[in-house]
Amino acid sequence: MLAYGKTVELLKDVLPISSTLNSASVRNHLVKVADKEEAQLGDERMMFIEGCERDWGELPRPEGTIVVGLDGGYLRSWENKQKHFEVIAGKSLPRDQKDKYFAFVDTYKQAKPKRRLFETLRTQGFQANQEIEFLSDGATNLHDLQEYLSPRSEHYLDWFHITMRITVLRQYLKGMAKEDKENATTFESYLDKVKGYLWHGNIRKALFYLDWLDEDIYFVENAYKLGVVYT
């Protein structure tokens, strides 16, 4: 993406346009186009699943699974440097279409975040009988955004955020080992098992060891003292 001034320079190099064109003109035209696109965007809805399973079965067979990655980040307000707002950004990767990037501010009252995500998927050929895999950090707003978009969707906590949480607990155990090496060693072996089982997709075994840690009062009490978010 080019700055408005650079855009004007490029346009004057390649097109026979008026010399009076400036960055303000380009910005105003861009705002008009954006407003037109906004007006054509459909209404926001909680649910975008329509029809029934019988109808979905009559649709053409989709090419494959669409994988959608979502994450949020905070930016400082340009007008008020004391305020911040969250931007949700993502990437949609269908098997037989070009990848698409998207971003929006979901807390803006006219943002229509779920509608925007749905329309992005539709431009890539999404239909109700197509499988979608959503990858995110498990944040509530991201989880809500994914719900009721497709009857055949799966939602996963991405590997980066899984390992990040395990790393935090490992750091805690390093400190714990100075006071109680035996328990720290035991708990670390449990974390190793959890990570290994999750990597190989054995959720049942991973949850077994997570429940074991969760039931250990000594581990939980000391983890919460340090502000470790375990769940």
Secondary structure by P-SEA (a helix, b strand, c coil): cccaaaaaaaaaacccccccccaaaaaaaaaaaaaaaaaaccccccccccccaaaaaacccccbbbbbbbbcccccccccccbbbbbbbbbbbbcccccccccccccccccaaaaaaaaaaaaacccccbbbbbbccccaaaaaaacccccbbbbbccaaaaaaaaaaaaaaaaaaaaccaaaaaaaaaaaaaaaaaaaacaaaaaaaaaaaaaacaaaaaaaaaaccccc
